[in-house]
Amino acid sequence: MRPLRNDDDYQRLEKLANEFKGGIGRKLQRYLVLKSWWATNYVSDWWEEYVYLRGRTPIMVNSNFYGLDAIMIHPTKVQAARAANVTHGALMFRRSIERQHLEPIMIQGLVPLCSWQYERVFNTTRVPGDETDRIQHLDDSTWIAVYYKGRYYRMPVYYKARLMEPSELQVMFERILADESASAKGEEKLAALTAWERPYWAKTRKQFFSKGVNRASLDTIEKAAFVLVLDDEDYYFDPVNSFSYCRA
């Protein structure tokens, strides 16, 4: 701080730093040493609990992630085939995570980043609560949830313990795309609830999704390996405004 502060400010900061070092800093350091005996990282669990899960703002945009089909490469324009390839590729990636076959990402080719969070890319849901959320993670999930024209489908991805091939997945996507049945009441807008502030979503969940068909349906969606959305209209990539493509 010396180059940034005048003499008076620097002396004040120096005094505060020494007070911290000789006071509460010693106590905090002892806590961190004790924690190092059982924790691999001194801040990960605290960050998850007090910053991430206790955040009450909507998780869309702020923390949710998503993936898109290939933007610049179109080996086929058949939507069911593209969806099948995306699904199969994602599940093969999940298998690599489960078998710990992924190489760690390296910073400047020297320092490996922690890969522990990879396992939460799939089979994971952040369940809302009044004051704090909780992570629901499953060891495995044998289906995906598919959303198309206001309707949700539970689509299996295994047959007799074997991961289906893209051609097999394509057949099921074709059936979904050909389905002209109407969505159930409220089904089309269900996903909007997850974009609400967390206490409101938690309250609504308790009120309307705690029993019966609603609970079973939501449970099916949340315990899926992931959710895949089939667009029902064309979108075109604009390199000048790529965010509009993602928002669509």
N, C-alpha and C positions, 0 to 999 in steps of 0.2 A: 504493500500500500504506500510505501515511501514516495514513489514518483507521482502518486495521484493526490496526495494530501499535503496541506500546509503543516507547519510545525505543531500548531495547537491541536489540529484534528488527529495528526499522527500520534501525538502523546496520549490523547484520549483513547484511541484504538489500542495502543500498546498496553495501556493500563487495563482495559477491558479484557484483552487477550491473556494477560498474566493472571488476572483474577479468575478467568475461566480455567486456565491451565492448573492453577493451584487450588481451585475449589471444586465446582460440580464436574469439571472435566475429568478429574481423577476418578470420581465415582462412576461416571459414564464409561470410562476406559475399562474399569474393572468389570462392569456389566458386559462389555463387548468381548473381553477375554474369556469370561465364563461362557458366553454364548458360542464362542468359537469352538468349544469342546463338543458341541452337538450339532451345530448348524454349518452348512457349507458356505453360506453367504450371510453376512451380518444384517442385510437390509431386505432380502427378498420377501420373507414372510410378513414383515411389518409393512412393506410397501403394498403387498397384495391385500392385506386386511384393512389398513387405515387409509390408503390412498385410492386403491382400485375398487375393492368391494364396497367400501363405505361411501364412494362417490354417488351422489343422488341425482346427477344430471343424466339425461338420456345417453345411452351407450352408442346409439347410431352416430356416426361421424367421429364421436369422441374416442371410442375404443374398439368398436366392431371392425372386423376385417371381412373382406370378400375377395373372390377371384372372378375373372372374366374369361370367356372363350377367346381364342386367338383373334387378335384385332387385324393384323396385317396378312395373316396366312389363312387361306380358305381352301383346304384340300377337297372339301365337299360343301355344297349348299343344302344338303339334306339335314334338317334340324335334328331329327332323331339320331342320325349317325354322329353328328358333332357332339350331342349331349352324351351319347354312349361312350365316345372316346374320352371326353372330359371326365366322366364318372369313373371309367376304368383307370385312367391315369391318376386320378386323385386317390383311388383305393390302392393302387400299387405304391404310391408315395406313402400312404398310411402303413402299408406292410413294411416298407423300408424303415419307418420310424419304429415300429414294434420290434423289428429284428435288430435295431441299432446298426443299420448299415450305412447311415448317412455320414458323410464327412463333415466335421465342424466348420463353420464359417470362420475364417481367419482374419484378424485385423492386421493389415500390412504384411500378410503372409507369415506372421510370427505368433500372435496371441489368439488362441481359440476362444470363440464366444460359447457360453453355456448353451447346451442343446436340450436342457431339461424340459423347456416349455413346448417343444415340438409335439409331445404326446397329447397336448390339449388342443391341437389343431382339429382333431376329430373326436367324435363321441363326447362332446363337452357342451354344457349349457351353463350360463350364468343365471341362476334363479333369483328373482327379485325378492327383497325383504323390506320391512318398514324402515329399519335403520341401517342394515347392512345386507348385502347379497351373499350368496354362497355358490361355490363351484360344484356342479354335478358332473363327474367324469366317470364314464363306463370303460371297462377293459376292452369291450368289443361291442359292435353293433352290426347286425346282419341286414340292415335295410337303410335306405335313404328316404328323405321326405322330398317330394316333388310338388312344386306349385305351378299351376297353369290355369289361366283364365278364372281366377277366383276360387279354385278348388285345390285341396291338398290330397296327395296320394302317398300311400306307403308302398314303396317299391323294393322288393328283395333284391339283393345283389349277390347272394350265394345260392347254389343249388347242390344239395348233398355235401355240404362243407367245402364246396369248390367255388372259388370266385368266378363269376360268370365272365365270359368273353364279351368284347364290345358288340359283336353281332347279336348275341343273346340279349344284351341290355337294350339294343336298338329296337328289338321287337316290342319290348314293354313300353319304351318311349313312344313308339308309333301308336300303341293302343291308347295311351294317355292323350296324345295329340288328336286322336280320332273321337275321343269321348265328348259328346255334346250335352251331357247332363248339366243341369243348373247347380250352382253352388248352394250350400245350405245357408240359412239365415245367419248373417254376420261372418261367415267364413271368409269372404273376399277381403274384408278389412282387418282380419285378425292380426296380421303382422304389424299393423300400425300401433298396437298396444306396446310393443317392445321399443318403440321410439318415444314413449312417454317418459316423464321423470319417474325414477324408480319407485318412490312411495306410492304413486297413483297406480302404477302397473301392479305392484304387490297387493294393494287393496282390491283392485279389480280381479286379480287372479284368485284371491281368497273368496270373493263374492260369487264369481261366475264359473270358476274352473276347479272347484274343490271336490266335485263329485259328478257321477253320471257320465254321459257321453262326452261332455266338454272336457272333463278331466282325462278320460281315456284318449281323446283325440290329441289334446295338448301333450300328453305324455308320449304319444307316438312320435310327434314332431320333435320333441326335445331329446328323445333317446335315439334319434337317427344318427347315422355317421356324419351326415351333413345335410343341408337343405339345398336343393337345386331348383332354380327358377327358369322356366321355359318362357321366353318372350312370346307375346302374341302379336307383335308388330315389328317391322324392321327398324333397326337403328343403324346410323352410319357414323363412322368414326371421323371426327373433325380434329386434325392435328393441332389446330389453333386453339380449340376449346375442348380438350379431352375430358375435362370434368363432367361436361354434359352427357357424354357417353356413359360414364360411370353412374351418374345419377339416374339415367334411364334404366 
